[in-house]
Amino acid sequence: MRQIVIVVVAALAAAALACAGTVAFIKLSPDEERDAGRVSGTSAPPSPRQDRNQGEEGTSPEPRPTVTVTEPRTAVPDPPDRPDQAAADVNFLALIAADGIVAPDDWAIEAGRATCGQDYASAREYLTDGGLYDHHVQTFLDDWMITHGGC
């Protein structure tokens, strides 16, 4: 029982030291001799000379992450057959985006025209093959019908 308690205490102590940035090792032999030591987290002591780019303790500052911003490209859909379709297409794209559906603009308009009037199974197959999530299919079809006033 005493060995179990010692092992549990040693494991907890090792976990606490590991969290503090220090690694510890403990060797217990059957005859209860104990050998303990501590290993520092650094490989060499800092040099007395400091560079201007280094902190007071002689360590280099941590590198700063680089942030890259990529502007999304939106494809311009084919011009509509009727002038009132342009406004409906813009409204449709805004509505599906508000519903959490992410798709290229030209594909979404093409898919809306292709699936309008189809039965649900055919429209679902077309839309999911195009990359739409299954749970977005009915929303996509409804948004097309709402913005375009039917087919």
TORLUM-152437 format. One line per field, with one value per residue: residue number from 1; x, y, z of N, C-alpha, C, O in turn. Coordinates in pm, 1 decimal. Example, Ala and Ser with C-alpha at 12.3 -4.5 7.8 and 13.67 -1.06 7.14 Angstrom:
residues 2
seq: c(1;2) $
n.x: c(1319.0;1285.0) $
n.y: c(-569.0;-225.0) $
n.z: c(780.0;708.0) $
ca.x: c(1230.0;1367.0) $
ca.y: c(-450.0;-106.0) $
ca.z: c(780.0;714.0) $
c.x: c(1320.0;1290.0) $
c.y: c(-330.0;3.0) $
c.z: c(780.0;787.0) $
o.x: c(1423.6;1340.9) $
o.y: c(-331.9;113.8) $
o.z: c(846.5;803.9) $
***
This chain:
residues 151
seq: c(1;2;3;4;5;6;7;8;9;10;11;12;13;14;15;16;17;18;19;20;21;22;23;24;25;26;27;28;29;30;31;32;33;34;35;36;37;38;39;40;41;42;43;44;45;46;47;48;49;50;51;52;53;54;55;56;57;58;59;60;61;62;63;64;65;66;67;68;69;70;71;72;73;74;75;76;77;78;79;80;81;82;83;84;85;86;87;88;89;90;91;92;93;94;95;96;97;98;99;100;101;102;103;104;105;106;107;108;109;110;111;112;113;114;115;116;117;118;119;120;121;122;123;124;125;126;127;128;129;130;131;132;133;134;135;136;137;138;139;140;141;142;143;144;145;146;147;148;149;150;151) $
n.x: c(82.5;196.7;385.9;221.2;103.3;333.3;407.1;184.4;201.8;448.6;387.8;197.6;356.6;543.8;378.2;300.2;546.3;612.0;420.0;513.0;728.3;955.6;1134.9;1121.6;1283.1;1242.1;1372.7;1285.7;1383.0;1349.9;1446.4;1381.0;1551.3;1605.2;1642.2;1667.7;1627.6;1668.6;1594.3;1672.5;1477.9;1620.4;1894.4;2148.2;2319.4;2232.1;2426.6;2659.8;2681.7;2460.8;2247.0;2104.8;1856.1;1772.1;1611.8;1623.8;1713.4;1870.6;1748.7;1602.7;1341.6;1009.7;900.7;686.7;358.8;271.9;26.1;-187.8;-401.1;-646.4;-832.1;-1157.7;-1247.6;-1504.0;-1698.9;-1838.7;-2169.1;-2327.4;-2483.2;-2822.4;-3125.8;-3344.3;-3385.5;-3488.5;-3406.0;-3143.2;-3150.0;-3293.2;-3112.8;-2900.2;-3028.5;-3086.0;-2826.7;-2744.5;-2930.7;-2881.0;-2625.0;-2673.8;-2805.5;-2603.6;-2492.9;-2226.9;-2101.1;-1965.8;-2058.8;-2137.3;-2177.5;-2384.8;-2601.0;-2627.1;-2688.0;-2925.8;-3093.6;-3078.8;-3191.4;-3443.2;-3777.9;-3734.7;-3780.2;-3742.6;-3550.3;-3388.3;-3292.7;-3159.6;-2954.5;-2810.4;-2728.2;-2585.5;-2384.5;-2252.0;-2132.1;-2279.9;-2401.3;-2604.5;-2801.9;-2849.9;-2987.8;-3277.4;-3315.0;-3166.6;-3317.1;-3562.4;-3485.1;-3423.8;-3674.2;-3814.5;-3679.0;-3686.2;-3945.1;-4060.4;-4020.5) $
n.y: c(-118.2;121.5;164.5;213.3;456.4;615.2;605.8;728.9;986.5;1062.7;1067.7;1275.4;1486.5;1496.1;1570.7;1824.6;1958.7;1939.6;2102.5;2341.8;2387.6;2241.9;1940.6;1642.5;1362.5;1058.4;794.2;493.2;230.3;-124.1;-153.7;76.9;293.5;620.5;821.9;1128.8;1389.7;1693.5;1833.8;2099.6;2317.5;2454.0;2448.5;2563.3;2803.9;3155.2;3385.8;3630.5;3859.7;4072.9;4108.1;4378.7;4307.5;4120.0;4016.1;4117.4;3893.8;3757.7;3603.8;3538.4;3735.1;3608.6;3481.3;3670.4;3599.8;3566.8;3727.6;3654.8;3786.9;3691.3;3798.8;3705.9;3580.6;3662.3;3524.9;3660.4;3621.9;3485.6;3716.1;3786.9;3668.8;3831.9;4168.2;4193.4;3965.6;3999.2;4148.8;3966.1;3753.7;3866.6;3910.2;3644.1;3535.3;3680.7;3589.9;3308.9;3321.5;3440.5;3232.1;3059.4;2913.8;2839.3;2904.6;2929.4;3221.8;3213.5;2937.6;2888.0;3035.6;2914.5;2653.5;2701.8;2773.6;2533.2;2342.8;2431.9;2357.8;2087.0;1755.2;1682.5;1479.9;1464.7;1729.1;1738.3;1549.9;1675.7;1914.3;1825.9;1678.7;1890.1;1997.2;2101.3;2087.2;1825.6;1903.5;2162.0;2165.0;2186.5;2445.0;2594.9;2549.6;2660.9;2928.4;3002.5;2987.0;3181.7;3422.6;3437.4;3411.1;3168.0;2928.5) $
n.z: c(0.0;75.5;-124.9;-342.8;-272.1;-269.8;-540.8;-659.2;-544.8;-648.7;-922.6;-932.8;-844.0;-1051.4;-1262.4;-1176.7;-1174.6;-1444.7;-1557.3;-1466.4;-1622.8;-1577.4;-1567.5;-1385.3;-1231.8;-1063.6;-887.0;-756.9;-563.1;-480.9;-220.0;-96.3;-136.0;-239.3;-524.5;-651.1;-892.5;-1084.3;-1395.5;-1591.2;-1802.4;-1997.5;-2229.4;-2214.5;-2014.7;-2021.9;-2216.4;-2089.0;-2241.5;-2408.2;-2686.8;-2877.9;-2971.0;-2796.2;-2491.7;-2144.0;-2009.2;-2185.1;-2376.5;-2693.5;-2839.0;-2874.5;-3190.9;-3402.2;-3517.0;-3862.9;-4040.0;-4296.8;-4529.8;-4742.7;-5003.3;-5091.9;-5408.8;-5625.2;-5869.2;-6161.9;-6251.5;-6548.0;-6771.9;-6702.1;-6864.0;-6847.6;-6728.3;-6464.9;-6343.0;-6259.2;-6019.1;-5865.9;-5861.2;-5714.7;-5470.7;-5407.4;-5374.6;-5151.4;-4965.5;-4944.7;-4842.8;-4595.0;-4479.1;-4427.4;-4631.6;-4833.6;-5140.7;-5472.1;-5652.2;-5929.0;-5966.6;-5782.5;-5885.1;-6135.2;-6048.3;-5915.1;-6130.0;-6274.3;-6102.8;-6047.5;-6046.0;-6063.8;-5925.2;-5572.8;-5513.3;-5744.2;-5756.1;-5511.8;-5552.9;-5760.9;-5631.6;-5400.6;-5523.0;-5631.3;-5410.3;-5203.1;-4869.3;-4737.0;-4552.9;-4631.4;-4868.8;-4900.4;-4800.8;-4985.2;-5220.3;-5141.3;-5099.8;-5359.5;-5483.6;-5336.8;-5396.4;-5673.7;-5743.6;-5813.5;-6080.0) $
ca.x: c(0.0;284.4;446.4;118.6;93.3;455.5;399.6;82.4;257.6;553.8;323.2;139.2;466.5;599.8;283.1;307.5;673.0;605.3;340.4;592.6;837.4;1070.2;1115.2;1181.9;1284.8;1253.8;1398.8;1257.8;1426.0;1274.8;1492.7;1335.2;1646.7;1547.1;1737.5;1585.2;1703.9;1590.5;1653.9;1623.2;1419.9;1709.3;2010.4;2272.0;2289.4;2244.3;2558.0;2654.9;2666.7;2324.6;2226.3;1996.7;1729.5;1739.8;1556.9;1717.9;1764.3;1954.3;1672.7;1546.1;1196.3;937.2;864.1;549.0;293.2;243.4;-114.8;-210.3;-542.7;-676.7;-964.6;-1227.3;-1284.0;-1640.0;-1716.1;-1955.6;-2254.9;-2366.9;-2591.2;-2953.3;-3207.2;-3432.7;-3322.5;-3533.7;-3335.7;-3018.4;-3183.3;-3331.8;-2990.3;-2828.0;-3103.7;-3067.5;-2691.7;-2742.8;-3013.6;-2812.7;-2511.3;-2729.5;-2844.4;-2483.3;-2453.2;-2110.6;-2084.3;-1930.4;-2178.4;-2181.6;-2231.0;-2511.6;-2705.5;-2643.8;-2755.2;-3063.9;-3166.9;-3083.1;-3274.6;-3576.9;-3880.6;-3703.2;-3824.3;-3644.3;-3441.3;-3296.9;-3229.0;-3067.1;-2838.3;-2734.0;-2669.6;-2483.9;-2270.3;-2182.4;-2062.4;-2369.8;-2433.6;-2738.5;-2896.8;-2873.0;-3056.6;-3411.9;-3299.6;-3121.9;-3432.5;-3660.0;-3432.7;-3438.2;-3817.0;-3853.0;-3619.5;-3716.2;-4090.8;-4088.8;-3924.1) $
ca.y: c(0.0;237.3;186.2;273.0;596.7;682.2;617.2;830.0;1117.0;1092.1;1102.9;1408.4;1582.9;1507.8;1648.1;1964.1;2014.4;1949.8;2221.8;2458.4;2398.4;2167.9;1797.0;1577.4;1217.7;997.5;651.8;421.4;91.3;-206.5;-139.5;208.3;400.9;718.5;903.3;1228.7;1494.0;1791.2;1870.7;2231.5;2324.8;2519.6;2366.7;2631.1;2930.2;3269.6;3449.5;3759.8;3966.0;4077.3;4183.9;4477.4;4241.9;4022.2;4069.9;4134.4;3765.1;3698.8;3517.7;3607.4;3751.2;3507.7;3531.4;3714.9;3529.0;3642.7;3717.9;3671.7;3806.2;3663.7;3847.5;3606.2;3622.5;3623.9;3520.4;3733.9;3528.7;3522.8;3814.5;3722.3;3689.2;3945.0;4261.2;4173.8;3850.7;4043.6;4183.1;3842.1;3677.5;3931.3;3879.7;3501.5;3515.5;3735.5;3505.2;3182.2;3354.2;3462.2;3100.4;2981.7;2834.0;2898.0;2849.1;3033.1;3289.8;3163.8;2801.8;2893.6;3081.4;2806.1;2542.9;2743.9;2761.0;2392.9;2260.7;2488.7;2276.4;1944.5;1690.7;1701.2;1381.8;1505.1;1853.8;1703.3;1484.0;1778.3;2010.1;1762.3;1648.6;2017.2;2033.5;2154.1;1992.5;1769.4;1980.1;2292.0;2150.2;2244.3;2589.1;2647.4;2547.5;2758.6;3062.5;3030.5;3011.1;3308.0;3538.6;3439.5;3401.8;3041.3;2889.9) $
ca.z: c(0.0;85.2;-256.4;-429.5;-232.6;-314.8;-686.5;-689.1;-508.3;-746.0;-1049.4;-917.4;-837.6;-1186.4;-1342.8;-1132.2;-1221.6;-1590.5;-1585.8;-1432.1;-1718.0;-1527.8;-1572.8;-1269.5;-1235.0;-931.0;-898.1;-632.9;-570.6;-386.9;-82.6;-53.9;-156.8;-331.4;-598.1;-719.4;-959.5;-1158.2;-1522.4;-1629.2;-1935.6;-2091.6;-2261.3;-2177.1;-1947.1;-2113.2;-2216.7;-2020.8;-2340.6;-2460.7;-2809.7;-2867.7;-3003.3;-2694.7;-2368.6;-2035.0;-1963.2;-2287.8;-2465.9;-2808.9;-2829.0;-2950.8;-3323.2;-3415.5;-3627.4;-3983.2;-4076.9;-4439.1;-4559.9;-4881.8;-5039.1;-5173.5;-5544.7;-5662.1;-6013.6;-6210.3;-6323.8;-6683.4;-6767.5;-6706.0;-6983.8;-6820.3;-6634.5;-6328.0;-6286.4;-6195.6;-5881.0;-5799.1;-5838.1;-5606.3;-5348.7;-5381.9;-5321.2;-5015.6;-4879.7;-4913.1;-4755.1;-4462.0;-4427.4;-4399.3;-4748.3;-4899.6;-5275.0;-5569.5;-5701.7;-6059.6;-5950.7;-5709.7;-5978.0;-6233.1;-5979.9;-5890.9;-6257.5;-6316.4;-6015.1;-6033.6;-6109.5;-6053.9;-5801.6;-5465.9;-5521.3;-5852.2;-5714.8;-5403.7;-5612.5;-5833.4;-5538.1;-5316.1;-5610.2;-5649.1;-5287.8;-5100.1;-4763.3;-4747.4;-4472.2;-4693.5;-4997.2;-4899.8;-4781.4;-5114.1;-5311.9;-5092.1;-5125.1;-5503.5;-5510.6;-5274.4;-5464.2;-5817.5;-5764.5;-5880.7;-6185.0) $
c.x: c(87.5;350.2;347.2;106.1;214.3;451.5;298.6;136.0;365.2;493.2;262.5;247.5;527.9;508.4;289.9;435.6;673.8;525.5;420.7;712.7;963.1;1037.1;1186.2;1185.1;1308.5;1273.4;1373.9;1302.5;1348.9;1319.9;1471.4;1442.3;1586.0;1658.8;1653.2;1675.1;1612.4;1666.1;1591.8;1569.1;1510.3;1832.4;2140.8;2235.5;2304.5;2381.8;2549.0;2635.5;2525.5;2321.9;2114.5;1861.0;1687.1;1687.6;1663.1;1781.1;1847.2;1879.4;1616.5;1396.5;1127.8;897.8;715.9;484.6;266.8;98.5;-127.1;-360.2;-561.7;-818.0;-1034.0;-1262.1;-1425.5;-1650.8;-1842.9;-2041.9;-2284.8;-2479.9;-2727.0;-3028.2;-3298.1;-3365.3;-3365.9;-3466.9;-3207.7;-3043.6;-3220.3;-3209.0;-2910.3;-2897.0;-3085.9;-2931.0;-2680.6;-2820.0;-2944.1;-2692.1;-2559.1;-2771.2;-2724.2;-2437.7;-2340.4;-2092.0;-2040.6;-2057.6;-2228.8;-2238.9;-2366.9;-2625.3;-2733.1;-2720.8;-2900.5;-3148.2;-3183.2;-3178.9;-3416.3;-3676.5;-3852.2;-3764.3;-3709.2;-3525.8;-3340.0;-3220.8;-3125.3;-2940.5;-2748.7;-2659.0;-2562.3;-2363.0;-2187.1;-2113.1;-2150.6;-2394.0;-2579.3;-2841.3;-2922.7;-2958.3;-3193.1;-3406.5;-3259.2;-3239.2;-3537.3;-3613.6;-3444.3;-3582.7;-3861.9;-3804.1;-3657.1;-3865.3;-4130.1;-3983.3;-3942.5) $
c.y: c(125.5;269.2;250.9;422.5;674.0;704.3;724.8;969.7;1157.6;1134.0;1242.0;1515.6;1603.1;1590.0;1795.0;2029.8;2031.6;2072.6;2348.4;2474.2;2325.7;2019.9;1735.3;1428.2;1167.3;848.7;589.8;277.1;10.1;-189.1;2.9;316.9;495.1;799.6;1002.4;1332.4;1585.4;1827.5;2002.5;2227.5;2391.2;2434.7;2432.1;2760.4;3046.1;3332.1;3584.8;3875.7;3959.4;4158.5;4284.5;4414.4;4142.8;4091.3;4077.6;4002.9;3694.7;3606.4;3600.6;3625.8;3645.7;3564.1;3568.6;3640.6;3622.7;3619.9;3747.3;3682.3;3785.5;3709.2;3741.7;3664.2;3575.7;3631.3;3596.2;3636.3;3579.0;3624.7;3744.7;3755.2;3810.9;4036.5;4239.3;4053.5;3891.7;4076.5;4057.9;3757.4;3735.7;3902.1;3733.2;3474.7;3567.6;3645.6;3373.5;3207.5;3375.4;3330.3;3009.7;2894.0;2907.8;2827.8;2962.6;3091.9;3231.4;3022.5;2804.3;2936.1;2974.5;2689.2;2577.7;2730.9;2614.3;2310.0;2313.5;2404.8;2127.2;1887.1;1698.0;1605.5;1421.2;1632.1;1825.8;1640.9;1586.3;1869.5;1947.2;1718.5;1774.1;2066.3;2089.6;2046.8;1949.4;1852.6;2120.8;2284.1;2218.0;2396.0;2655.6;2656.4;2650.8;2901.2;3099.5;3065.7;3145.9;3426.6;3548.5;3422.8;3275.1;3013.1;2968.6) $
c.z: c(0.0;-48.8;-352.1;-398.9;-282.3;-465.2;-725.4;-659.2;-608.7;-879.9;-1042.3;-913.3;-976.2;-1274.9;-1305.4;-1180.9;-1372.7;-1630.6;-1558.9;-1525.5;-1675.1;-1532.4;-1453.1;-1292.4;-1094.1;-952.2;-761.5;-652.0;-467.2;-242.3;-30.7;-61.1;-260.5;-395.3;-677.7;-783.9;-1037.1;-1284.3;-1564.0;-1771.2;-2037.3;-2113.8;-2219.9;-2106.2;-2044.5;-2103.8;-2148.4;-2117.1;-2397.6;-2588.4;-2788.2;-2891.0;-2896.1;-2570.7;-2262.1;-1992.0;-2069.3;-2381.7;-2579.9;-2789.3;-2915.6;-3086.3;-3327.3;-3531.8;-3744.6;-4021.4;-4224.9;-4463.4;-4708.9;-4910.1;-5125.7;-5310.0;-5571.2;-5813.2;-6050.2;-6289.0;-6464.6;-6676.4;-6779.8;-6833.9;-6968.1;-6719.8;-6490.0;-6262.4;-6215.1;-6048.8;-5803.0;-5768.1;-5722.0;-5473.5;-5308.8;-5318.2;-5178.4;-4919.7;-4845.9;-4823.3;-4612.0;-4396.8;-4402.0;-4514.1;-4819.0;-5032.9;-5367.4;-5630.6;-5833.3;-6050.7;-5882.9;-5801.9;-6083.1;-6171.7;-5950.2;-6016.6;-6297.3;-6231.1;-5999.0;-6113.6;-6106.1;-5926.3;-5700.9;-5480.6;-5628.9;-5813.7;-5605.6;-5459.4;-5683.1;-5735.5;-5449.2;-5398.1;-5634.9;-5523.5;-5178.2;-4994.8;-4776.6;-4670.6;-4526.9;-4820.3;-4996.9;-4882.5;-4912.9;-5211.0;-5270.7;-5120.9;-5272.2;-5535.4;-5454.0;-5354.4;-5610.3;-5847.3;-5838.4;-5987.0;-6311.7) $
o.x: c(56.2;368.5;385.5;99.3;200.5;489.2;325.1;117.8;372.2;543.0;275.0;232.0;560.4;555.9;285.7;433.4;730.5;559.8;397.8;791.5;1068.9;924.2;1299.7;1100.9;1384.3;1198.9;1434.7;1262.5;1289.1;1239.9;1534.9;1426.8;1523.3;1755.2;1575.0;1785.2;1493.6;1787.3;1469.4;1609.9;1479.4;1870.9;2237.3;2131.6;2381.7;2445.2;2443.2;2579.3;2476.7;2385.4;2039.0;1760.8;1577.6;1714.9;1779.8;1893.7;1891.0;1942.6;1586.6;1331.2;1182.1;864.8;632.2;548.9;242.7;53.8;-82.4;-436.7;-500.5;-912.9;-975.3;-1300.5;-1460.9;-1615.9;-1941.5;-1993.6;-2269.8;-2562.8;-2742.6;-2999.6;-3324.7;-3293.5;-3286.6;-3470.2;-3167.2;-2965.6;-3183.0;-3200.9;-2858.0;-2830.3;-3072.3;-2920.7;-2615.0;-2778.9;-2947.3;-2660.0;-2492.4;-2772.2;-2741.1;-2351.7;-2355.4;-2070.1;-2074.4;-2153.1;-2347.7;-2336.6;-2456.3;-2734.0;-2848.5;-2809.0;-2988.2;-3261.4;-3288.3;-3241.3;-3501.1;-3660.1;-3939.0;-3795.8;-3593.5;-3411.4;-3219.3;-3100.0;-3016.2;-2830.4;-2626.6;-2540.8;-2458.7;-2250.5;-2066.2;-2042.0;-2101.1;-2405.9;-2665.0;-2954.0;-3008.5;-2997.3;-3221.5;-3485.7;-3312.2;-3258.6;-3594.0;-3693.5;-3471.5;-3609.8;-3939.9;-3879.3;-3659.6;-3906.0;-4224.1;-3872.6;-3869.4) $
o.y: c(223.7;386.0;334.6;504.6;786.0;811.6;804.0;1061.5;1273.7;1226.8;1319.2;1622.7;1715.8;1671.0;1881.4;2145.0;2128.3;2139.8;2451.2;2567.0;2347.9;1979.4;1772.4;1373.3;1225.6;785.3;629.9;211.0;67.0;-207.9;44.8;422.1;451.5;839.8;961.6;1359.6;1557.9;1849.3;2014.0;2143.4;2385.7;2357.0;2361.0;2819.8;3036.7;3331.9;3647.7;3978.7;3851.5;4263.5;4275.5;4461.5;4087.0;4209.0;4047.6;4002.8;3581.9;3536.0;3718.9;3540.6;3600.6;3682.2;3504.9;3620.2;3742.1;3505.8;3851.5;3595.4;3854.1;3662.5;3693.2;3780.4;3461.5;3731.6;3594.7;3574.1;3697.2;3620.0;3653.1;3853.5;3883.0;3987.5;4264.5;4040.0;3825.6;4035.9;4044.5;3696.2;3660.7;3872.3;3701.9;3400.7;3506.2;3627.2;3330.3;3125.2;3333.1;3318.5;2895.3;2808.0;3023.2;2706.8;3078.6;3019.0;3203.1;2990.4;2729.5;2878.6;2947.2;2632.3;2491.8;2682.8;2574.9;2216.7;2245.0;2384.4;2048.0;1960.1;1717.1;1647.1;1412.0;1642.1;1882.8;1675.8;1584.0;1898.0;2009.1;1720.9;1765.8;2166.7;2122.7;1928.7;2025.7;1870.5;2191.9;2387.9;2299.0;2467.8;2761.1;2759.0;2719.8;2985.5;3214.8;3162.8;3216.6;3521.1;3658.4;3420.8;3276.2;3066.8;2947.8) $
o.z: c(-67.3;-83.2;-433.9;-490.3;-331.5;-512.4;-815.9;-739.2;-649.1;-943.7;-1137.4;-972.0;-1013.6;-1354.6;-1393.0;-1224.1;-1423.5;-1727.9;-1622.7;-1507.8;-1733.9;-1504.3;-1422.7;-1363.5;-1016.6;-1026.9;-662.3;-747.9;-375.9;-150.6;66.1;0.9;-357.0;-330.2;-763.6;-735.9;-1053.5;-1281.1;-1570.7;-1851.3;-2156.3;-2026.5;-2192.0;-2134.9;-2140.0;-1998.3;-2149.0;-2079.9;-2431.3;-2598.5;-2691.4;-2837.1;-2903.7;-2546.8;-2287.4;-1942.3;-2046.8;-2460.4;-2563.5;-2729.0;-3016.4;-3096.5;-3263.3;-3634.9;-3726.7;-4033.6;-4272.8;-4421.6;-4790.8;-4847.0;-5222.5;-5323.2;-5541.9;-5875.4;-5976.5;-6383.6;-6495.7;-6585.4;-6860.5;-6902.3;-7064.2;-6632.6;-6399.2;-6140.1;-6119.5;-5962.6;-5686.4;-5661.6;-5639.5;-5374.4;-5190.5;-5220.3;-5094.3;-4805.1;-4730.7;-4737.6;-4517.6;-4274.2;-4359.7;-4495.3;-4859.2;-5038.0;-5343.8;-5657.6;-5848.0;-6118.3;-5922.5;-5797.1;-6116.0;-6236.1;-5959.3;-6011.1;-6347.9;-6281.6;-5941.8;-6233.9;-6142.6;-5832.4;-5738.6;-5462.0;-5606.9;-5835.5;-5607.0;-5416.9;-5667.5;-5754.5;-5424.9;-5348.1;-5656.8;-5528.0;-5070.5;-5027.6;-4821.2;-4716.7;-4474.7;-4873.9;-5085.1;-4943.5;-4947.9;-5276.3;-5355.4;-5161.8;-5305.6;-5606.0;-5517.9;-5378.0;-5665.7;-5963.4;-5917.8;-5983.6;-6408.5) $
***
